[in-house]
Amino acid sequence: MIRLSALQFRAQAAAAAAALAVFAVILAATGPHLFGLYDSSGIPACQAHGNCLPLATSFVTKLGGFYPVLYFTGAGFLLLAPAIIGTFWAAPLLTREFEAGTFQLAWTQSVTRTRWLAAKLGLGALTAMATAGLFSLALTWWSGPIDTAAPFAKGNSITFLRLGFVLFPTRGITPIGYAAFAFALGVTTGMLIRRTVPAMAATLATFLFIQIAWPIWVRPHLIPPARKFVALTPANIPGAELAVGPGGSTILVPHLPGMTGDWIISTQNTDPAGRPFNVNTVSACQGNTPQACNNALSRLHLRDVIAYQPASRFWAFQWYETGVFLAVALVLAGFCFWWTGRGRLG
């Protein structure tokens, strides 16, 4: 049964191996030059005493067009890889058997339902996890210099944060968890719907929804956010930025160089009593006189309450999130075995 499953899965495995080989060759050929640029940029030394902004900006600027294209292409591929695995590998895995009726032939050849499903699930899931893991390992190694420098560079955003929406799911071990979950989701969907195209569409829609919703609503709270209280003083108010706070209020967000790379979850201005404060309620801030506004605000003894996830929690989040997706994948696999054992496929 394992040999038959391997033969049925050989096209997907060959495609994954070919893509991985091409990807690895490109990264291996360009990696040494990228690391050389990073080592000569002075960034490794500046992190010990700060003031990395000009060095990081210069390093990112020198990369030119090729390295950024490869950087975002690799990240984009790894973002899509689990969805591809679930949609095109897993969803048709059983539906083809149902539509052709070959699953009944397999059961008449002294192959139990459990063994039939275990061979298909086990081989496919291991291949999917290995593929995603090797791609992530190669990209994590190659992109290390850019991942380190980009948060310090001018104009950085959530895109370049290690816990952000782009880097986090394409680095470390989380792609393994996503691939396992996507594969189990595709197989489960195919088992329930039993039609290839609808199962593929349902798998893709479900996984994309989870991939978008998870970092917005779940990941920020996997670990309770840390909090920082920053007094708004005459020294930092002029350099603060206006932003939209809770309930549509206008708040001041001071520049905090010590939080480079941290993921800001929320920020709120409060008065000395701890009550939320709206900058727009200050009459001096409603005109075009920034200096008068700054002077008025500095007399109110405000502070900024920041909830954030430190960049140092990267690996803690990696293990938490990977564990969650692997656990859900195991639950889906268990459901598949239960569904099959109750004879609901015949």
N, C-alpha and C positions, 0 to 999 in steps of 0.2 A: 504494500500500500504506500509506503514511503517513497519507493522508487517510482511508482506511478504518479504520485503527487509531484515529485521532483521533475518528471518529464513534462507534466502539465504546466509547471511553473517556470520552465527553462527560458522562455522568451522574456519574461519580466526580469529574471535574474541576469540574463545576458545584457539586457538594456541598462540595468542598474550598474553592472560591472563596467560596461563601456563608458557610461557617463562619469563614473567615479574615476576611471583611469585618465580620461581627458582632463577632468577637473584637477586631479592630483599632479599631472604633468605641468599644467599651466601654473599652479601655485608653487610647485617646486622650482620652476624656472625663474619665476619673478620674486620669490621670497627672499633670497639672499640680498638682492639689490635693495629691496624695501627695508630690510633690517639694517643694511649699511647706512641708508639715509637716516634712519631713526637714531642709530648709535652716534652719528656725527652731528645730530641736530642740537645736542645739549639738553634734551628733555629729561633723560634719566637723572642727570645731576640737579636740574632745577627743581625737581619734585621734593628735594630735601629742604630747600629754602624758599620755595614759592616763586612767584613772578614767571610762570611758564607761558603766559599769554603770548608774548612776541615770538618765542621759540616755537611754540605749538602752531601758531598761525603761519609762520614761515615754513614749517615742515609740511603742513597740509597743503599750502599753496604750491610747493615744489613738486608735489606728487603728480601734477598735470592731470590729463584727462583719462589716461589708461587705468591707473590704479583706482580712482573713484568708481569708474565704470565696473571694473572687476569686483570691487568691494561690494557695491550695491547689487550687482548681478548675483554674486554668491549668496548674499543675504536673502534676496528675493527668491532664489531657487529653493533655499532651505525653508523659507516660509511656506512655499507652495508644495514642497515634497510630501509632507504628510497627507495633504488633501489629494494629491495625485495617487498616493499609495492606497488610501481608502476608497477613492472613486474608481480607479482603473485596475487595481490589483485585487482588492478585497471584495468589493460589491459584486463583481461578476463571478467570483470564485465558486459560489454555490448555485447562483441563479442559472449558470450555464448547465449545471447538472440537472436542475429542476426542469428547465425548458426542454432539454434533450432526453430526460428520463434515465440518464446513465447512472444516477445514484441508486436506483433500484437494482440495476445489474451488479453494481459493486457489492450490495448487501447479500446477493445470492451466491457470491463467491467466498463463502465463509469469512467475510469481513464484517465485523460488528459495526453498528452505527457509531459507537464511541471511538473505535479505532479509525474509522473512515474520517470522522470530523477532526480527531486529534492530529492525524497526519497532515491534513490540509491547514488547520489552524497553526499548528506548531511550526511547520516548514515556512509558511508564508509570514508569520509574525517574526520569526528569527531573521529571515531575509530582510524584512522591512526595517527592523530595529538595527541590524548591522549596517544596512545602507545609510540610514539617517545618521547613525553614530559616526561612521567613517567620514561622511561629508562634513559633519559638524567638527570633528577632530581636526581635519585639514584646514577648514576655514577659520577655526578659532586660533590655530597656530599662525596662519598667514596674516590675519587681520589684527594680531596683537598690537603692533606698533601704532596702527591707526586708531584702534579702540582706546589706547592709552592717551594719545595726543589730542584726539578730536574734542573731548569735553573741555580741554583747556583753551582751545582755539576760539578766536573771535566768531561770534554768531552761532555757537553751539546750541543745540536744542535737545528735546526729549529723544530725537532720533539717535543721538550719539551717546545716550546714557546706557550704562551696562544693564540697568534694570528697565530700560525703556522698551517701547513697542516693537522696535526693529531688531536691536542687538540681542536682547535677552532670549527670545525664542529661537535664535539661530546660532547660539554659542553653547559650549559646555555639553551637558547631558540631556537637556530638555528635549531636543529633537528625537531622542530615543523614546521618551515617554509619549510624545505626540504621535510618532509613527505606530507604536503599539496600540494606542487608543484608536487612531484612524483605521487601522487594519481591523481591529475588533468591531468597531462601529460599522464598517463596510460589510463585514461578514454577517453581523446581526441584522442589519437592514436588508441584506439580500435574502437571508433566511425567512424574514417576516413578509417581505413583499413578493419574492419569488419571480420577479421580472427584472431583467438586466437593466434596461434604460431607466425605469422608475427608481430602482434601487440605487443606481449611480447618482441620479439627480438628488434623491433624498439624502444620501451620504454626503455629497458635496455641500448641500445647503446647510445641513446640521453641523458639519465640521467648521465651515466658514463662520457660522453664527457663533460657535463656541470660541473660535480663534479670535474673533473681534470682541466678544463680550467678556471673555476671561480677563484680559489685562486691564479692562476698564473697571469692572465691578468686583472681581475676586482677588487677583494678584496683589493689589495694594494692601489687602487685609489678611493675607496668609500669615504674616507676622505683624503684631501690633506696631503701628508707626511710632517712630521716635518723635519727640517734640523739642522745639527750641524756642526760647523767648528772647526777642531782640528789641531793645529799647530804641524808639525813634528819637534821635537826638539831632541838634543842629548840624552835627557832622555828617550824618548819613541820610537825612531827609532830602537834601538837594540832589543826591544821586539816586534816589529811589524812583521806581517806576509805578505808574498808575495801572491798576488792574481791576478786573471785575471780581468781587468777592461773593460770599454767600448771600443769596437773596437779591442779587443784582446790585449790591452796594459797591461803592468805589473805595478801594483800599490802596495803601502805599506798600510796595514791596522793595525793601532795601537790597542793595547789592551785597551778596555774602560770598566773598571769594573762598572762604573756608569750606563751603558746601559744594565745591566743584565736583560734578559727577553724581551727587545725591539726587534722588527722585523726590521732588516736592509734590506731596499729595494735596495739601491745602494750605492756605495762609489766611489769616484773619487779623485785622487791627482791633485792639481792645483799649478801653480807657483804663485809668488807674483802678477802677472797681471791677475790672474784668468783663465789662459789658462790650458787645460788638460795637464798633465805631465806624460810621460812614463819613468819609472825607468830604463828601458833597454837602454835609450839613454845616460846614464851616463857611461862613459868608465870605471870608477873604479868599476862599478857593473857588468861588463861582465866577470870578472875573478873569482878566488876562494879566494878572499881576503875580507871577510865580514867587517872587521874593516875599510879598506880603503873605501869601499862602504858607510858605515855608516857615516864616516867623510865627504865624498864628499856630501852626501845628506843633512847633517845637515847644510852645508854652503849655501844651495840653498833657504832656508826660504820657504819650501813647506808647504802645509796644506792639510788635508783630508776633503773633503766635503761629509757628510753622510746624505742620505735621509732615514728616518726610521719612523716606526709607534710605538709610545710608548705603553708599556704594559698597561698603565692606560686607554687606549682607548678600552679595551676589550668589555665593555658593550655597548659603543657607536656603535662599529662594530656589535655586536650581534643584536641590534635593527635595524640598517640599513639593514643588510643582511636578517634578518627575514622578515622585511617589504617588501623588494624587492621580495622575493620568494612567500610571501602570496599574494602580488599584482598580480604577474604573474599567480598564481593559480586561482585567481578570474577572471582574463581575460580569461583563458582557460575554466573555468566553464561557463562564459558568452557566449563564443563561442559555447560550447556544447548546451546550451539552444537555441541559435539562430539557430544552425544547425538543431536541433530537431524541432523547431517551423516552419521552412520552409518546413517541410515534406520530408527531405532528407534521412529518414531512411526506408521508405517504399519500 
